[in-house]
Amino acid sequence: MLPLTLQQVDELTADVAAVIAPCLYNPTPEKLNVLMRLYKTDPNRSLYACVDGDSVFAIIGLKRNPTENTAVILHIAVTEERRGQGVGRQLIDDVLALHSLAAIQAETDREAVAFYRSCGFAVESLGEVYPGVERFLCMKKNEAGLAGKRESAR
């Protein structure tokens, strides 16, 4: 696979909306606009896209905790035709490196647990968070980010 280039997303284009919409429950234009506004106004939130020519084919959205040097994956999606090619894994590795994070986590459902495990995340059940829906906490430590945090503490 070719190296991916992450681009920070500053506006909600039709391509971005099409890729991020499956991450949302009952996506509407209003929900997508509110989501984009949150990414634009919160300095600890970042939304990145991978683009091939003019087409967005993957996104990852984060909320960073600068005090802990960690982040939570709020949204991650890859278009159907690009799945199974390591794009999601590379998105995660790229944001870990870009922000020199000590760790990254995500809360997900049973459907995505295998993906996170394959990316090196430890997975823990949170139980039935919603009626009939088991949720999972996925955590990945980044040794390079931990080393950077130790260095900056000296």
VOBA-1610 file (N, C-alpha, C; in pm, whole numbers, padded with zeros to 5 digits, always signed):
BEGIN
Met+00084-00119+00000Met+00000+00000+00000Met+00088+00124+00000Leu+00049+00225-00075Leu+00123+00351-00080Leu+00104+00426+00051Pro+00202+00509+00090Pro+00184+00590+00211Pro+00064+00683+00194Leu-00008+00703+00302Leu-00123+00793+00301Leu-00080+00932+00343Thr-00149+01030+00294Thr-00126+01167+00338Thr-00251+01215+00409Leu-00234+01254+00536Leu-00346+01307+00612Leu-00359+01456+00584Gln-00481+01500+00563Gln-00510+01642+00548Gln-00611+01681+00654Gln-00584+01791+00725Gln-00681+01837+00823Gln-00806+01886+00749Val-00922+01848+00800Val-01049+01887+00740Val-01101+02010+00812Asp-01127+02116+00736Asp-01177+02240+00794Asp-01319+02273+00753Glu-01371+02200+00654Glu-01508+02225+00612Glu-01576+02095+00572Leu-01706+02095+00585Leu-01785+01976+00554Leu-01819+01975+00405Thr-01740+01901+00328Thr-01769+01885+00186Thr-01860+01763+00169Ala-01914+01746+00051Ala-01999+01630+00023Ala-01921+01500+00042Asp-01793+01497-00001Asp-01709+01377+00016Asp-01688+01343+00162Val-01654+01444+00243Val-01633+01421+00386Val-01763+01371+00449Ala-01873+01435+00417Ala-02003+01395+00472Ala-02035+01250+00436Ala-02008+01211+00312Ala-02038+01074+00268Ala-01956+00971+00344Val-01831+01004+00378Val-01745+00908+00447Val-01776+00904+00596Ile-01804+01019+00657Ile-01826+01022+00802Ile-01969+00983+00842Ala-02066+00998+00753Ala-02206+00970+00786Ala-02229+00831+00845Pro-02165+00724+00793Pro-02188+00592+00852Pro-02140+00579+00998Cys-02060+00674+01045Cys-02015+00672+01185Cys-02123+00722+01280Leu-02227+00783+01226Leu-02329+00846+01308Leu-02457+00765+01310Tyr-02527+00773+01422Tyr-02660+00714+01430Tyr-02757+00811+01364Asn-02831+00764+01265Asn-02930+00845+01196Asn-02871+00979+01150Pro-02772+00975+01059Pro-02708+01100+01017Pro-02805+01190+00939Thr-02801+01317+00973Thr-02880+01418+00903Thr-02786+01533+00869Pro-02823+01617+00774Pro-02738+01733+00746Pro-02713+01819+00871Glu-02815+01832+00956Glu-02799+01911+01078Glu-02695+01848+01171Lys-02703+01715+01190Lys-02605+01646+01276Lys-02464+01661+01220Leu-02451+01648+01089Leu-02319+01662+01027Leu-02264+01803+01044Asn-02350+01904+01032Asn-02305+02042+01051Asn-02265+02069+01195Val-02341+02016+01291Val-02305+02031+01432Val-02171+01963+01459Leu-02154+01844+01406Leu-02029+01770+01423Leu-01910+01850+01369Met-01925+01904+01250Met-01816+01981+01190Met-01787+02105+01273Arg-01891+02170+01324Arg-01873+02288+01409Arg-01793+02251+01535Leu-01820+02135+01593Leu-01744+02090+01710Leu-01597+02071+01676Tyr-01569+02011+01561Tyr-01430+01993+01520Tyr-01361+02128+01496Lys-01434+02225+01445Lys-01374+02355+01414Lys-01354+02442+01538Thr-01441+02428+01639Thr-01435+02520+01753Thr-01360+02466+01873Asp-01342+02336+01883Asp-01269+02277+01997Asp-01124+02256+01956Pro-01030+02329+02018Pro-00889+02316+01978Pro-00830+02178+02003Asn-00895+02097+02084Asn-00845+01962+02111Asn-00904+01857+02018Arg-00993+01899+01929Arg-01051+01807+01831Arg-00987+01830+01695Ser-00962+01721+01625Ser-00907+01729+01490Ser-00974+01624+01404Leu-01004+01662+01281Leu-01060+01570+01183Leu-00965+01568+01064Tyr-00922+01448+01026Tyr-00829+01431+00915Tyr-00894+01345+00807Ala-00853+01370+00684Ala-00902+01292+00571Ala-00785+01243+00488Cys-00805+01130+00422Cys-00712+01081+00320Cys-00782+01103+00187Val-00708+01159+00092Val-00766+01197-00035Val-00689+01132-00149Asp-00763+01082-00246Asp-00704+01029-00369Asp-00756+01118-00482Gly-00669+01202-00535Gly-00715+01302-00632Gly-00803+01401-00561Asp-00930+01407-00600Asp-01026+01496-00535Asp-01121+01422-00442Ser-01104+01290-00429Ser-01199+01210-00352Ser-01146+01173-00214Val-01228+01198-00112Val-01197+01155+00024Val-01233+01008+00034Phe-01137+00925+00083Phe-01168+00782+00097Phe-01155+00731+00240Ala-01110+00818+00332Ala-01101+00777+00472Ala-01096+00900+00560Ile-01148+00887+00682Ile-01141+00996+00780Ile-01108+00938+00917Ile-01048+01022+01000Ile-01030+00989+01141Ile-01046+01119+01220Gly-01128+01112+01323Gly-01151+01227+01409Gly-01109+01195+01550Leu-01040+01290+01614Leu-00985+01269+01748Leu-01026+01379+01843Lys-01027+01345+01970Lys-01030+01445+02076Lys-00910+01417+02164Arg-00816+01513+02166Arg-00692+01497+02242Arg-00710+01545+02385Asn-00638+01479+02475Asn-00627+01521+02614Asn-00481+01562+02633Pro-00449+01692+02619Pro-00310+01735+02626Pro-00243+01705+02760Thr-00319+01707+02868Thr-00262+01680+03000Thr-00208+01539+03009Glu-00282+01444+02954Glu-00242+01302+02958Glu-00165+01260+02834Asn-00160+01347+02733Asn-00095+01314+02605Asn-00161+01191+02540Thr-00293+01189+02547Thr-00370+01078+02489Thr-00479+01136+02398Ala-00548+01047+02330Ala-00660+01090+02246Ala-00764+00979+02240Val-00885+01020+02211Val-00996+00928+02187Val-01032+00940+02040Ile-01047+00826+01974Ile-01096+00825+01837Ile-01246+00846+01843Leu-01291+00957+01789Leu-01434+00987+01787Leu-01502+00929+01663His-01429+00931+01552His-01482+00882+01425His-01369+00823+01344Ile-01392+00710+01282Ile-01297+00652+01187Ile-01380+00578+01083Ala-01349+00603+00957Ala-01423+00537+00849Ala-01337+00532+00724Val-01355+00424+00651Val-01287+00403+00524Val-01395+00362+00424Thr-01390+00417+00304Thr-01490+00380+00203Thr-01483+00230+00175Glu-01595+00175+00137Glu-01608+00030+00115Glu-01498-00025+00024Glu-01470+00044-00086Glu-01372-00008-00183Glu-01228-00003-00132Arg-01201+00071-00025Arg-01065+00079+00030Arg-01047-00005+00157Arg-01152-00069+00204Arg-01141-00150+00326Arg-01058-00274+00300Gly-00994-00324+00405Gly-00913-00444+00396Gly-00776-00421+00335Gln-00736-00295+00320Gln-00607-00261+00261Gln-00511-00197+00360Gly-00548-00195+00488Gly-00461-00137+00590Gly-00476+00013+00608Val-00577+00072+00545Val-00595+00217+00554Val-00631+00259+00697Gly-00725+00191+00760Gly-00765+00226+00897Gly-00649+00214+00994Arg-00573+00107+00983Arg-00456+00087+01069Arg-00356+00201+01049Gln-00333+00238+00923Gln-00237+00345+00898Gln-00288+00480+00949Leu-00417+00505+00939Leu-00474+00628+00996Leu-00441+00638+01144Ile-00463+00529+01216Ile-00437+00527+01360Ile-00288+00549+01387Asp-00202+00474+01318Asp-00058+00490+01338Asp-00012+00631+01304Asp-00067+00689+01199Asp-00027+00824+01158Asp-00066+00929+01262Val-00186+00921+01319Val-00224+01022+01419Val-00148+01001+01550Leu-00116+00875+01583Leu-00031+00850+01701Leu+00103+00922+01684Ala+00163+00907+01566Ala+00293+00970+01539Ala+00280+01121+01526Leu+00181+01168+01453Leu+00163+01311+01428Leu+00153+01390+01558His+00078+01337+01653His+00057+01407+01780His+00146+01354+01893Ser+00237+01261+01862Ser+00326+01200+01962Ser+00246+01156+02085Leu+00137+01087+02061Leu+00048+01045+02169Leu+00107+00929+02248Ala+00083+00928+02378Ala+00124+00815+02462Ala+00028+00698+02444Ala-00098+00729+02416Ala-00199+00624+02398Ala-00318+00681+02323Ile-00392+00590+02264Ile-00515+00628+02194Ile-00621+00524+02228Gln-00745+00568+02239Gln-00852+00474+02273Gln-00975+00502+02189Ala-01063+00403+02188Ala-01190+00415+02117Ala-01293+00332+02191Glu-01417+00379+02189Glu-01528+00297+02238Glu-01603+00250+02115Thr-01633+00121+02111Thr-01695+00067+01990Thr-01792-00046+02023Asp-01849-00101+01919Asp-01942-00214+01933Asp-01873-00343+01890Arg-01945-00453+01904Arg-01888-00585+01873Arg-01838-00594+01729Glu-01908-00527+01636Glu-01870-00530+01495Glu-01726-00488+01469Ala-01676-00388+01544Ala-01544-00331+01516Ala-01433-00384+01606Val-01465-00470+01702Val-01364-00519+01796Val-01248-00589+01724Ala-01278-00672+01627Ala-01171-00745+01555Ala-01077-00648+01485Phe-01131-00541+01428Phe-01046-00440+01364Phe-00949-00380+01465Tyr-01000-00336+01579Tyr-00913-00273+01678Tyr-00809-00372+01732Arg-00851-00496+01756Arg-00753-00597+01800Arg-00643-00615+01696Ser-00680-00618+01569Ser-00580-00637+01463Ser-00484-00519+01453Cys-00525-00405+01507Cys-00438-00285+01508Cys-00356-00275+01636Gly-00363-00377+01721Gly-00281-00378+01842Gly-00347-00319+01966Phe-00477-00301+01963Phe-00549-00247+02078Phe-00582-00359+02177Ala-00574-00328+02306Ala-00629-00415+02409Ala-00778-00383+02417Val-00861-00484+02432Val-01006-00465+02428Val-01068-00513+02559Glu-01157-00431+02613Glu-01224-00464+02739Glu-01373-00436+02723Ser-01456-00529+02765Ser-01601-00509+02756Ser-01646-00407+02859Leu-01733-00317+02817Leu-01794-00221+02909Leu-01932-00269+02952Gly-01970-00386+02902Gly-02102-00441+02933Gly-02209-00383+02843Glu-02331-00403+02885Glu-02446-00358+02808Glu-02472-00211+02841Val-02409-00121+02766Val-02420+00022+02792Val-02558+00074+02752Tyr-02610+00024+02642Tyr-02746+00056+02596Tyr-02823-00076+02598Pro-02956-00072+02614Pro-03032-00197+02619Pro-03003-00287+02499Gly-02949-00405+02528Gly-02920-00503+02424Gly-02794-00476+02343Val-02715-00375+02382Val-02596-00338+02306Val-02473-00339+02396Glu-02383-00434+02371Glu-02258-00439+02445Glu-02158-00345+02379Arg-02088-00268+02459Arg-01986-00175+02409Arg-01849-00219+02461Phe-01745-00175+02393Phe-01608-00215+02426Phe-01517-00094+02429Leu-01423-00094+02524Leu-01318+00007+02530Leu-01193-00054+02471Cys-01137+00012+02372Cys-01017-00035+02303Cys-00906+00065+02332Met-00788+00017+02375Met-00677+00105+02414Met-00548+00056+02350Lys-00474+00150+02294Lys-00344+00119+02235Lys-00242+00216+02290Lys-00135+00160+02347Lys-00025+00244+02396Lys+00076+00262+02284Asn+00142+00375+02286Asn+00241+00409+02185Asn+00374+00430+02257Glu+00464+00334+02245Glu+00592+00344+02316Glu+00668+00470+02276Ala+00663+00509+02149Ala+00733+00631+02106Ala+00672+00753+02175Gly+00541+00757+02185Gly+00474+00868+02253Gly+00501+00869+02401Leu+00508+00751+02463Leu+00541+00742+02605Leu+00682+00791+02630Ala+00776+00756+02542Ala+00915+00800+02557Ala+00922+00952+02546Gly+00848+01009+02451Gly+00846+01154+02435Gly+00788+01223+02556Lys+00686+01163+02618Lys+00626+01220+02738Lys+00724+01217+02853Arg+00800+01105+02867Arg+00899+01096+02974Arg+01009+01200+02954Glu+01052+01218+02829Glu+01157+01316+02800Glu+01111+01457+02835Ser+00987+01491+02800Ser+00939+01627+02825Ser+00916+01651+02974Ala+00901+01545+03053Ala+00881+01559+03197Ala+01013+01588+03270Arg+01125+01562+03205Arg+01255+01583+03271Arg+01294+01728+03275
//
